[in-house]
Amino acid sequence: MAYSDRELLARIIECEAGGEGDNGMKAVASVIMNRVNSSQGEYARVSQGGNIRSIIYQKGQFDCASETLLGKYNEQNIYNMNPTEVHYNIADWALSGNRLSEIGICLWYLNPFKPSCNKTFPINRFWNISYKIR
């Protein structure tokens, strides 16, 4: 089943930041839309002028966009999400051009409260893993 941009964005918001409150979910939505609207670099090439689907499914970017990780079924994927009104409202907010001012034009996000941070960013330990994408 092919999801609309709104549905896909609501699902990735729930999957990536459903437990992070409104600001966390808006931060994820803002970063995704910043990538979609990027005018130069890798994300401009991937989004091909504004393709949300291409950004979300770009290899190695969002674990939630994959049904398998490290050769095992990934239970926390966008296909298992059940977005609520909150997720759709944030998706609509982002699709309407809104962004969190704290995010600015950032193309990445991370949780600064985890016990240790990587020395370089972005980093994704699954970068070379083969993803199964619908």
KEDO-68763 format. One record per residue: residue number from 1; x, y, z negated of N, C-alpha, C in turn. Coordinates in pm, 1 decimal, padded with zeros to 6 digits. Atoms other than C-alpha are relative to their C-alpha. Layout:
! KEDO-68763
[NUM [X Y Z] [X Y Z] [X Y Z]];
...
***
This chain:
! KEDO-68763
[1 [00083.7 -00117.4 00000.0] [00000.0 00000.0 00000.0] [00088.5 00124.1 00000.0]];
[2 [-00075.6 -00125.4 -00005.7] [00136.5 00338.7 00094.1] [-00072.2 00104.4 -00084.8]];
[3 [00056.6 -00101.5 00086.4] [00078.5 00597.5 -00176.1] [00013.1 00137.6 00064.1]];
[4 [-00012.4 -00139.7 -00041.5] [00009.4 00963.2 -00103.3] [00116.9 00061.4 -00076.6]];
[5 [-00108.1 -00069.3 00071.2] [00281.7 01209.2 -00205.4] [-00040.7 00029.7 -00144.2]];
[6 [00050.0 -00032.5 00134.4] [00067.6 01313.3 -00502.7] [00002.7 -00123.6 -00089.0]];
[7 [00003.1 00124.0 00078.1] [00016.2 00954.1 -00618.7] [00141.1 -00048.1 -00032.5]];
[8 [-00137.8 00044.7 00020.2] [00382.7 00864.4 -00572.7] [00070.9 00087.9 -00102.7]];
[9 [-00062.3 -00091.2 00095.9] [00496.7 01174.1 -00762.2] [-00056.2 -00022.8 -00141.0]];
[10 [00059.7 00026.6 00131.6] [00250.6 01106.5 -01047.9] [00055.2 -00128.8 -00059.2]];
[11 [-00051.7 00128.0 00047.8] [00375.7 00747.5 -01072.8] [00146.8 00010.5 -00043.6]];
[12 [-00141.2 -00012.6 00037.7] [00745.2 00842.2 -01078.3] [00013.9 00088.1 -00125.0]];
[13 [00000.0 -00083.8 00120.0] [00673.1 01113.7 -01338.0] [-00031.9 -00085.7 -00122.1]];
[14 [00036.5 00086.6 00112.4] [00500.3 00859.6 -01563.1] [00111.6 -00099.5 -00030.3]];
[15 [-00100.9 00104.2 00017.8] [00767.0 00594.9 -01508.5] [00131.1 00055.9 -00055.8]];
[16 [-00129.3 -00056.4 00040.4] [01073.3 00818.0 -01550.9] [-00006.8 00079.0 -00129.9]];
[17 [00003.7 -00089.8 00115.8] [00947.6 01049.2 -01827.1] [-00132.6 -00002.1 -00074.8]];
[18 [00130.3 00007.4 00064.3] [00608.3 00933.0 -01953.4] [00001.6 00022.1 -00149.9]];
[19 [-00010.1 -00017.5 00144.5] [00728.9 00939.8 -02314.1] [00074.5 00125.2 -00041.7]];
[20 [-00082.3 -00117.7 00028.2] [00913.7 01271.1 -02289.7] [-00080.5 00128.5 -00019.9]];
[21 [00083.1 -00119.3 00015.9] [00619.4 01511.5 -02328.0] [-00010.0 00080.4 00128.9]];
[22 [00023.1 -00080.9 -00120.1] [00506.6 01777.9 -02083.4] [00129.1 00056.4 00058.9]];
[23 [-00122.8 -00059.3 -00053.3] [00846.9 01947.4 -02054.5] [00090.0 -00104.7 00064.6]];
[24 [-00080.4 00106.5 -00059.9] [01027.1 01618.4 -01989.6] [-00055.7 -00043.3 00134.3]];
[25 [00062.6 00039.5 -00126.4] [00776.1 01521.1 -01722.5] [00012.3 00110.9 00104.4]];
[26 [-00015.6 -00112.2 -00093.2] [00789.6 01868.8 -01568.1] [00145.0 00012.0 00046.4]];
[27 [-00141.1 -00003.4 -00039.4] [01170.2 01848.9 -01568.3] [00026.0 -00101.0 00111.4]];
[28 [-00017.2 00101.9 -00104.2] [01160.8 01525.2 -01366.8] [-00065.2 00046.8 00129.8]];
[29 [00069.4 -00049.0 -00119.4] [00904.6 01671.2 -01127.2] [00076.5 00114.7 00065.5]];
[30 [-00076.2 -00114.2 -00052.6] [01112.5 01989.1 -01090.0] [00124.4 -00046.1 00074.0]];
[31 [-00120.8 00050.9 -00064.1] [01429.9 01796.5 -01009.7] [-00034.5 -00068.4 00132.3]];
[32 [00040.4 00067.9 -00124.2] [01249.8 01580.6 -00753.0] [-00033.6 00102.6 00107.0]];
[33 [00038.8 -00100.8 -00099.1] [01099.0 01884.8 -00583.1] [00118.6 00086.9 00041.8]];
[34 [-00121.8 -00071.7 -00039.1] [01434.4 02066.0 -00592.2] [00075.9 -00079.9 00105.9]];
[35 [-00066.0 00085.5 -00099.5] [01582.2 01769.1 -00404.2] [-00076.2 00004.0 00132.6]];
[36 [00084.1 -00002.6 -00121.3] [01290.5 01766.7 -00159.1] [00022.4 00128.8 00078.0]];
[37 [-00011.4 -00131.4 -00064.2] [01336.3 02137.5 -00088.4] [00143.0 00048.4 00018.1]];
[38 [-00140.0 -00037.6 -00015.6] [01716.3 02138.3 -00082.6] [00029.3 00033.7 00146.2]];
[39 [-00026.5 -00044.1 -00137.4] [01844.8 02324.9 00222.4] [00136.9 -00042.7 00052.0]];
[40 [-00132.2 00044.3 -00045.9] [02192.0 02172.8 00234.0] [00043.6 -00122.4 -00079.0]];
[41 [-00055.8 00114.6 00069.7] [02390.4 01866.3 00135.7] [-00077.9 -00128.5 00019.1]];
[42 [00056.8 00134.4 -00010.0] [02288.1 01506.8 00081.0] [-00152.0 -00002.2 -00011.0]];
[43 [00145.8 00003.9 00017.2] [01935.6 01574.8 -00041.9] [-00073.4 00065.5 00116.0]];
[44 [00060.7 -00058.7 -00119.7] [01859.3 01799.5 00255.6] [-00004.2 -00103.6 00112.5]];
[45 [-00004.3 00104.3 -00101.7] [01965.8 01514.3 00481.6] [-00103.9 -00108.3 -00029.0]];
[46 [00092.4 00107.1 00037.3] [01760.4 01258.2 00290.7] [-00145.2 00045.2 00011.1]];
[47 [00139.5 -00045.4 -00000.8] [01445.4 01468.6 00256.6] [-00050.5 00033.1 00139.9]];
[48 [00037.3 -00026.6 -00139.8] [01448.1 01548.3 00629.1] [-00108.7 00107.1 00009.6]];
[49 [00092.7 -00112.1 -00008.1] [01267.7 01876.2 00574.9] [-00118.5 -00008.8 -00094.2]];
[50 [00106.3 00000.0 00099.5] [01053.0 01788.2 00274.9] [-00068.9 -00132.2 -00024.9]];
[51 [00061.4 00130.9 00018.1] [00986.0 01413.5 00260.0] [00021.7 -00050.9 -00142.8]];
[52 [-00006.5 00043.9 00139.5] [00910.3 01325.6 -00104.3] [00032.8 -00148.3 -00008.6]];
[53 [-00020.0 00145.4 -00000.3] [00899.7 00952.4 -00029.1] [00148.0 -00034.4 00020.0]];
[54 [-00141.8 00027.6 -00026.4] [01255.6 00957.3 00109.6] [00086.3 00033.1 -00121.5]];
[55 [-00075.5 -00038.1 00118.6] [01383.8 01135.0 -00201.1] [-00020.0 -00101.7 -00111.7]];
[56 [00028.9 00094.1 00108.7] [01211.9 00900.6 -00446.6] [00060.2 -00137.4 00027.4]];
[57 [-00050.9 00133.3 -00033.5] [01318.3 00585.4 -00261.7] [00147.2 -00002.1 00040.5]];
[58 [-00142.1 -00000.6 -00034.1] [01676.0 00697.6 -00195.1] [00074.9 -00098.2 -00089.9]];
[59 [-00071.5 00104.6 00072.5] [01899.5 00409.7 -00297.9] [00082.9 00058.2 -00114.1]];
[60 [-00080.8 -00036.8 00115.0] [02048.6 00441.9 -00644.1] [-00045.3 00121.6 -00077.1]];
[61 [00041.8 -00123.9 00064.8] [01846.0 00744.2 -00753.7] [-00095.7 -00021.9 -00116.6]];
[62 [00101.8 00020.2 00103.3] [01545.7 00623.0 -00955.4] [-00022.7 -00148.9 -00019.7]];
[63 [00020.6 00141.8 00028.3] [01539.5 00280.4 -01120.1] [-00146.9 -00038.1 00011.7]];
[64 [00144.1 00027.4 -00006.3] [01159.0 00308.0 -01134.5] [-00049.9 -00024.1 00142.4]];
[65 [00041.2 00019.0 -00138.6] [01143.4 00303.3 -00753.7] [00034.4 -00139.5 00050.6]];
[66 [-00042.8 00133.3 -00039.8] [01279.5 -00051.1 -00748.4] [-00073.0 -00106.8 -00080.5]];
[67 [00062.3 00112.8 00068.5] [01104.3 -00375.6 -00828.9] [00103.0 -00095.5 -00059.7]];
[68 [-00104.8 00086.4 00054.8] [01435.2 -00548.5 -00896.7] [00122.3 00083.4 -00036.5]];
[69 [-00125.8 -00060.5 00043.9] [01747.4 -00443.1 -01087.1] [00091.0 -00112.9 -00043.8]];
[70 [-00096.6 00104.3 00032.6] [02055.7 -00659.1 -01114.2] [-00056.0 -00139.6 00027.7]];
[71 [00054.3 00128.4 -00041.5] [01867.2 -00938.2 -00938.7] [-00117.1 -00049.3 -00083.0]];
[72 [00112.3 00038.8 00084.7] [01586.8 -00943.2 -01195.4] [-00116.5 00094.9 00021.2]];
[73 [00119.4 -00081.0 -00013.7] [01231.2 -00817.0 -01185.5] [00004.2 00117.8 -00096.3]];
[74 [00003.5 -00123.4 00078.9] [01205.0 -00457.7 -01311.2] [-00146.4 00028.4 -00034.5]];
[75 [00139.2 -00020.3 00040.9] [00880.8 -00439.6 -01510.2] [-00039.9 00146.7 00000.0]];
[76 [00030.9 -00142.7 00002.6] [00907.6 -00062.9 -01539.0] [00027.2 00059.0 00137.9]];
[77 [-00011.6 -00055.0 -00134.8] [00850.2 00031.0 -01178.1] [-00127.3 00075.5 00033.4]];
[78 [00112.8 -00086.8 -00033.2] [00615.3 00274.3 -01009.3] [-00125.9 -00077.4 00038.1]];
[79 [00116.8 00079.0 -00040.1] [00389.1 -00005.7 -00887.6] [-00079.2 -00048.8 -00120.6]];
[80 [00067.0 00043.4 00122.5] [00305.4 -00102.8 -01247.0] [-00053.4 00117.0 -00082.8]];
[81 [00044.7 -00117.3 00074.0] [00223.6 00252.1 -01355.8] [-00149.3 00024.1 00023.3]];
[82 [00140.7 -00040.1 -00008.4] [-00128.0 00377.8 -01422.7] [-00008.6 00146.4 -00039.2]];
[83 [-00001.7 -00142.9 00034.1] [-00102.5 00756.6 -01401.7] [-00134.2 00047.4 -00054.9]];
[84 [00119.4 -00060.8 00058.1] [-00346.7 00957.6 -01608.1] [-00012.2 00142.8 00051.9]];
[85 [00022.7 -00137.8 -00042.5] [-00481.7 01307.0 -01561.8] [00122.7 00087.5 -00025.1]];
[86 [-00120.4 -00078.5 00032.8] [-00168.3 01449.2 -01729.5] [00104.1 -00013.7 00111.4]];
[87 [-00101.1 00024.2 -00104.6] [00061.0 01290.3 -01467.3] [-00041.4 00063.6 00132.4]];
[88 [00049.2 -00063.0 -00123.0] [-00158.1 01406.3 -01178.3] [00006.2 00152.4 -00009.4]];
[89 [-00007.4 -00146.1 00017.7] [-00176.0 01758.3 -01323.0] [00143.2 00050.2 00017.7]];
[90 [-00139.8 -00040.6 -00015.2] [00203.6 01775.7 -01344.0] [00044.5 -00017.0 00144.7]];
[91 [-00031.5 00017.0 -00141.9] [00235.4 01635.8 -00991.3] [-00057.6 00115.8 00081.1]];
[92 [00062.6 -00113.7 -00070.3] [-00010.0 01901.0 -00866.3] [00074.4 00129.7 -00028.6]];
[93 [-00075.9 -00118.3 00041.4] [00180.3 02167.4 -01060.6] [00128.0 00010.7 00082.1]];
[94 [-00127.4 -00000.5 -00074.3] [00508.2 02067.6 -00892.7] [-00023.1 00015.2 00150.0]];
[95 [00028.9 -00009.7 -00143.8] [00355.1 02024.1 -00546.6] [-00044.7 00140.2 00039.5]];
[96 [00042.8 -00138.2 -00025.2] [00215.9 02378.6 -00578.9] [00115.9 00098.8 -00003.6]];
[97 [-00117.2 -00086.1 -00002.3] [00570.7 02514.0 -00604.1] [00050.4 00042.2 -00136.6]];
[98 [-00044.0 -00035.3 00134.9] [00602.9 02543.7 -00981.7] [00122.4 -00080.6 -00040.0]];
[99 [-00118.6 00066.1 00054.2] [00929.9 02457.5 -01158.5] [00020.9 00051.2 -00142.3]];
[100 [-00039.2 -00047.2 00132.7] [01048.0 02472.7 -01518.1] [00113.8 00098.9 00017.3]];
[101 [-00105.0 -00100.6 -00015.4] [01257.2 02787.6 -01550.3] [00134.0 -00050.9 -00051.8]];
[102 [-00124.6 00053.9 00054.2] [01513.9 02596.1 -01758.8] [00072.4 -00090.4 00099.9]];
[103 [-00056.6 00092.2 -00099.0] [01570.7 02358.7 -01465.4] [00065.2 00077.2 00114.4]];
[104 [-00055.6 -00078.0 -00111.1] [01634.5 02629.3 -01207.8] [00000.7 -00081.6 00127.9]];
[105 [-00011.0 00076.7 -00124.0] [01763.0 02462.4 -00892.5] [00077.2 -00131.1 -00021.2]];
[106 [-00072.7 00124.0 00031.7] [01914.7 02159.0 -01068.7] [-00050.0 -00117.4 00084.0]];
[107 [00031.8 00117.7 -00080.2] [01926.5 01839.2 -00866.8] [00012.5 -00129.2 -00079.9]];
[108 [-00014.8 00116.5 00086.2] [01993.8 01601.2 -01159.8] [-00051.1 00033.7 -00138.5]];
[109 [00035.5 -00017.4 00139.9] [01882.5 01548.1 -01515.3] [00061.9 -00114.3 -00079.1]];
[110 [-00048.2 00104.5 00089.1] [02008.5 01351.3 -01813.3] [-00051.1 00028.7 -00139.5]];
[111 [00040.2 -00014.7 00138.7] [01918.5 01292.9 -02174.0] [00123.9 00030.3 -00083.2]];
[112 [-00120.3 -00035.3 00076.0] [02178.8 01481.0 -02382.0] [00001.4 -00058.2 -00141.0]];
[113 [00009.7 00050.9 00135.9] [02064.2 01305.6 -02699.3] [00038.1 -00146.5 -00013.0]];
[114 [-00043.6 00138.7 00013.7] [02189.4 00957.6 -02616.8] [00135.5 -00001.6 -00070.5]];
[115 [-00121.8 00004.7 00083.0] [02485.1 00838.0 -02827.3] [00127.2 00047.6 00068.7]];
[116 [-00119.3 -00048.0 -00069.8] [02745.7 00907.9 -02559.8] [-00038.0 00038.5 00142.2]];
[117 [00026.4 -00045.5 -00137.6] [02749.5 01089.6 -02228.2] [00113.6 -00044.7 00090.2]];
[118 [-00100.5 00037.2 -00098.7] [02930.6 00985.2 -01913.8] [00093.4 00117.4 00025.1]];
[119 [-00097.5 -00106.1 -00026.9] [03244.9 01178.0 -01829.0] [-00028.0 00070.2 00132.2]];
[120 [00036.9 -00061.0 -00127.6] [03116.1 01240.0 -01475.9] [-00150.0 -00016.8 00020.2]];
[121 [00142.7 00005.8 -00027.5] [02767.2 01307.1 -01353.5] [-00023.5 00049.7 00141.0]];
[122 [00088.2 00111.6 00032.0] [02572.7 01190.3 -01164.0] [00072.7 -00134.0 00005.9]];
[123 [-00052.1 00136.4 -00003.8] [02647.5 00825.7 -01227.4] [-00119.3 -00093.9 -00013.1]];
[124 [00105.4 00099.0 00007.7] [02425.6 00526.0 -01172.9] [00066.1 -00136.1 00008.8]];
[125 [-00069.1 00128.2 00003.3] [02552.6 00184.5 -01271.7] [-00054.5 -00099.3 00100.2]];
[126 [00058.7 00090.7 -00097.6] [02324.1 00023.4 -01015.1] [00027.5 00045.6 00143.2]];
[127 [-00021.9 -00061.3 -00131.1] [02463.4 00225.0 -00721.9] [00020.5 -00102.0 00111.5]];
[128 [-00029.2 00097.2 -00104.8] [02586.6 -00081.1 -00531.6] [-00094.1 -00119.8 -00001.8]];
[129 [00094.9 00109.7 00008.0] [02291.5 -00303.9 -00618.3] [-00099.9 00010.5 00115.1]];
[130 [00098.0 00004.6 -00107.3] [02057.9 -00409.4 -00342.4] [-00139.9 00018.3 -00059.5]];
[131 [00133.1 -00030.4 00052.0] [01712.7 -00260.2 -00409.4] [-00105.9 -00057.1 00093.3]];
[132 [00115.6 00043.8 -00075.8] [01385.6 -00414.6 -00298.7] [-00102.2 00111.9 -00009.0]];
[133 [00091.8 -00114.0 -00002.4] [01163.3 -00125.4 -00194.9] [-00113.5 -00030.1 00094.0]];
[134 [00119.3 00019.6 -00084.0] [00811.3 -00138.6 -00059.2] [-00010.4 00107.2 00102.8]];
***
